[in-house]
Amino acid sequence: MNSLRETTLTESIKKELSERIMVLDGAMGTMIQSYGLTEQDYRGELFKDSECDLKGCNDLLCLTKPEVISAIHQAYLDAGADIIETNSFNATPIPLSDYNVSGYTYEINKTSAELAKKAAREMTLRTPEKPRFVAGVLGPTNRTCSISPDVNDPGARNVCFDDLVEGYALATEGLLDGGADLIIIETIFDTLNAKAAVYAVESVSEKRGIQIPVMISGTITDASGRTLSGQTVEAFYNSLRHAKPVSFGFNCALGPAELEPYVAEISAKCETYVSVHPNAGLPNAFGGYDLTAEQMQVYIRKWAESGYLNIVGGCCGTTPAHIKAIAEAVKGLPPRVLPELPTVCRLSGLEALNITPESLFINVGERTNVTGSAKFRRLIKEEKFDEAIEVARVQVENGAQIIDINMDEGMIDAKASMIKYLNLIASEPEISKVPIMIDSSKWEVIEAGLKCVQGKGIVNSISMKEGVEKFLDHARVVRRYGAAVVVMAFDEVGQADTYDRKIEICTRAYRLLTEDVGFPPEDIIFDPNIFAVATGIEEHDNYALDFINAVKTIKETLPYAMISGGVSNVSFSFRGNEPLRQAIHTVFLYHTIRNGMDMGIVNAGQLSVYDDIPRELRDKVEAVILNTHKGATDELLAIAEKYRAGGSLKKEEAQIDLSWRSEPVEKRIEYALVKGVTEYIDEDVEEARQKASSPVEVIEGPLMAGMNVVGDLFGEGKMFLPQVVKSARVMKKAVSYLEPFIKESKSGSGSNGKILMATVKGDVHDIGKNIVSVVLQCNNYEIIDLGVMVPCEKIIETAIKEKVDLIGLSGLITPSLDEMVHVARELEKAGLKIPVMIGGATTSKAHTAVKLEKEYSAPIVYVNNASRGVTIAQSLLSKELKPAFVRKLKEEYAFARHIHELKYSKIQTVSYETANNNAIKPDFTVSKAPMPKELGVKVLDLHISDLIRFIDWQAYYRSWEYKEDYRKLLGGLSISTKAELVNSDGEVVNEIPATASDTAVSLYRDSVKMLSRLETENLLGIKAVFGLFKAHREGFNDVVLETENGERRFNFLRDQRDLTSRQQPNGSLADFIDEKDDAIGAMAINAGINLESSVRKFNEEGDMYSSMLVQTLSYRLAEAASAYVHYLIRTRYWGYSNESLNVDDILNGRFDGIRPAIGYPSCPDHKAKLALWDVMQVEERIGLKITDGYMMSPVSAVCAYIFANSEAKYVSNECIMPDQLSDYSLRTGTDIAELERLLRNHLGYIPEGAESNEDGN
């Protein structure tokens, strides 16, 4: 093979891909299994004396049964495959060593390619207009470079990068020598393994002087949309993009239904051709696959018609029949057109970080640097790596988008420390989600670090300090590992300290990198050297200005290159005077960012806001930074001590800006609505009324104009829910003012429509409904809110009486889904044609399509968030938009039903008996906790002030529909256990960073004030009851308690999924209770005492915002109380743990034992609450009730079991089948039909009659 031939081959493949969708073959293993081969077949003559069983080592069949492999290739070619894959999936030394045949690696790969090439060549000769190609397969191996094999040692690895490279290179040599046209690196579950394969292929390519076409195919392992090693689709692509593959895509693990969203995503985000080869569904109980060729054809054709595909084939379970169906599905359809994506730096950790022109300044965390942090240096020296990991975690939590890691210190083994630290970080998803900057002056440390990072990181740094050749060598290696690079402005002469030298060195380096190495310019990050100013040496006075000017010139003359730097260097002359240094950093960044600086190594928590720096100081600092005149340094020194003494740059109290009060009244009303200002609304509305012909004109004019602005801003993501609620409060106050005048004039205002909102019977959750109501009101819809627990009859009666245009139904719990079906049926019986919107935690498009649409002839629409409710309402009530909207809706529902049917057709389960026999088996001699110190039931009165520390603020912000990390919203600050704003060092701050969201900060302040009011004004009370009981397991799934009133029984369920292939047990919570001499606990929290009256009080005052604050805070306080009470139980009342009070550990579940909540996957039967209420007399003791639908009332509540076994973990009761349900019915005394209703989301089958249209109520 020569370079010219290889280039021609690559061009030939790309030419075919540009003209048609090419077809890949199907599963090799599935076809081999169909031959029923014996151990002797695998051994053949070559391995007849092997001491190891060889059956299952399919790769050996290339040597011992070549006729079988050739026949399989021929079958796929006959079916229509354009590309066939070699039988070499495990043919690298590491997996082959399990069979003691690693010495045959080269021979197996070469022979596998020869067999495939022979079949492909003969087929091409028959039909030369359609060439066939051979893809040499490099599989993932059975080891992982990024994941520890030992749960107790997250830094451990059972394979290293170099071993993988060596094995992959040997296999690649064999595949190429055997005639493979291209290499496919497939079934990638760990991106670092794939990077090793890419490195090996490129090494062979360089050695042979050829270009080797490469296909890359990863594996999404579950519904999270991530690889096994944790990367998202885009992060995975960014990590391997440097390989410049012919195609990029996914295969294995999932069937086409599950894989579709990731195919769509990679199609949009990938500049190369896209390949996909899904499984034929998931394996059944017998290890087979049930998705037929015809079923797969439906999906593949849809993908092709959607423009997702360039190459498509099949993986596990697919056969020549599947490939034939796939070939027919894509025949004649145009291939996906390669998108033109902007040229930007695309980095990744577990998640992608694309640095675009619109990106804000990128903060590179500086605290994981032994030269810059004394604390971090001490921890590394003392080998306290667990504590050192927390330093990185805090940086990410406080807004660092990249973390810089440096281990260069004389008393530290930098290489070993770098490897250990990076391996540990890889096991911490909250840290490893961001890209890593590997920082060292030692090349061996940098390269060791690159071998540990699966994402696309940054090397910091390389330079021409030791000459051009070494600079280029280092750059080529960095490129082969797929990293971006920081280039220091440093050459053979020395560091660049003037503007001219900075430009000279950076320009020279840019040309060498882009022209000699082919380094992508967007992956070049220049550090033009930041030096200290105000040193007293005149030659240093222009350092900052030279840097600023150099940044501007580099951005203008070196396309796509980026700029970084160590910001703290500029203020080095003033070390010890932190307030002054903050000001210098802020002013310096203000000017460098404006001129194009992209990122910097900086402690974001120690920056001020430019406009908040006292004018006197800011002017003096600016004069030094810009070197405006001689003597600027002396002038700054003269006031430096003043600010050291002050210790803060806090701006004087800002004057309230009332300039908007001089605007015309219409603009003042708009401002008040957008900003949520109620103070002047009455007088402004009165002024508008005096100008208008009627009071209604004020509502339909300036008030609605203002609310339309609010609606638009919310829809565009420029306003957030707390602001919208405040806007609604202003609107309500304005309308209340006008109501007497409207009644007097007997006129009415128009609206966009009248909507009835209700939480269905049996359900008491209404916060989601309230949020949607507020957003709809802000878009001029009249809302009739019937509240919670609303019977079907009342919904229909009100809808008719009020002549509503839309009905909105909400529900959180599973039984609410059945009630919605009942409501839909009754609406149809009543002859109504009012469109219905469905929402709530348990609702879904699938349930709406399968269960609801058939019951009601008018449109019935699933709404997944508040802003979507507005667009749906507009579409349903518009004569112009409605027909097309309903037509598209019906198409979506038809497809959702099709997917639903496929899902149930391929669910793989085991019998109840088999599941019981595959239970979790703890070692009770080690894991069982001692008997509780205090048995029996106890009630606790809880204080909000004690619970604040346990509030999950991320979840709280999510409840207000903020999607981002709340710390990012607060400009890198966190909320402490005392509800104070703190920086990355845990210090309380008074200044809010400029990057913070005003609305997020406002929500924080309002929430803290409300927390104080809840306690001081007795607006909310919280009580807990818990019980600790002697217990033992009886049978497989029952736990018998010893209570003061005799024995009681808790009944549990068991997972019935077929987990054989995963070698996992079928878990039940009962598994964690011993058959004798054990204990169990239970708890219930009522965080809604006085809640209803407080909410009513605020609503009556027209203060919807405070009403929602109370409700959302009460939910978080319920969860906080459960965390606190569980901690007290573990450490005091049961007393099996001596853990310290570490809130972070508690909120993240880092303790022995679990508290599974009833109604969640571990114990999904809501009716099981009745047993707890009986045992602990919950209602009598803390006033927490159970509704007819087994919901807790008030809703700000938690109930859970408490397991103390150190091996206890949350289980997932999925795929419950009739045999288990029948047994559970006998054990609980609950009718099977009711259980099927209560557990519908956890069943592995469709209950008989569930698809019937008959009224079962």
Secondary structure, 3 states (H helix, E strand, C coil): CCHHHHHHHHHHHHHHHHHCCEEECCCHHHHHHHCCCCHHHHHCCCCCCCCCCCCCCHHHHHHHCHHHHHHHHHHHHHHCCCEEECCCCCCCHHHHHHHCCHHHHHHHHHHHHHHHHHHHHHHHHHCCCCCCEEEEEECCCCCCCCCCCCCCCCCCCCCCHHHHHHHHHHHHHHHHHCCCCEEEEEEECCHHHHHHHHHHHHHHHHHHCCCCCEEEEECCCCCCCECCCCCEHHHHHHHHHHHCCCEEEEECCCCHHHHHHHHHHHHHHCCCEEEEECCCCCECCCCCECCCHHHHHHHHHHHHHCCCCCEECCCCCCCHHHHHHHHHHHCCCCCCCCCCCCCCEEEECCCEEEECCCCCCEEEECCCECCCCHHHHHHHHCCCHHHHHHHHHHHHHCCCCEEEEECCCCCCCHHHHHHHHHHHHHCCHHHHCCCEEEECCCHHHHHHHHCCCCCCCEEEEECCCCCHHHHHHHHHHHHHHCCEEEEECECCCCECCCHHHHHHHHHHHHHHHHHHHCCCHHHEEEECCCCCCCCCCHHHCCHHHHHHHHHHHHHHHCCCCEECCEHHHHHHHHCCCHHHHHHHHHHHHHHHHHCCCCEEECCHHHCCCHHHCCHHHHHHHHHHHHCCCCCHHHHHHHHHHHHHHHCCCCCCCCCCCCHHHHCCHHHHHHHHHHHCCCCCHHHHHHHHHHHCCCHHHHHHHHHHHHHHHHHHHHHCCCCCHHHHHHHHHHHHHHHHHHHHHHHHHCCCCCCCEEEEEEEECCCCCCHHHHHHHHHHHCCCEEEEECCCCECHHHHHHHHHHHCCCEEEEECCCHHHHHHHHHHHHHHHHCCCCCCEEEECCCCCHHHHHHHHHHHCCCCEEECCCHHHHHHHHHHHHCCCCHHHHHHHHHHHHHHHHHHHHHHHHHCCECCHHHHHHCCCCCCHHHHCCCCCCCCEEEEEEECHHHHHHHCCHHHHHHHCCCCCCHHHHCCCCEECCCCCEECCCCCECCCCCCCCCHHHHHHHHHHHHHHHHHHHCCCCEEEEEEEEEEEEEECCCEEEEEECCEEEEEECCCCCECCHHHCCCCCCHHHHCCCCCEEEEEEEEEEEECHHHHHHHHHHCCCHHHHHHHHHHHHHHHHHHHHHHHHHHHHHHCCCCCCCCCHHHHHCCCCCCECCECCCCCCCCHHHHHHHHHHHCHHHHHCCEECCCCCEECCCEEEEEEECCCCCCCCCCCCECHHHHHHHHHHHCCCHHHHHHHCHHHECCCCCCCCCCCCCC
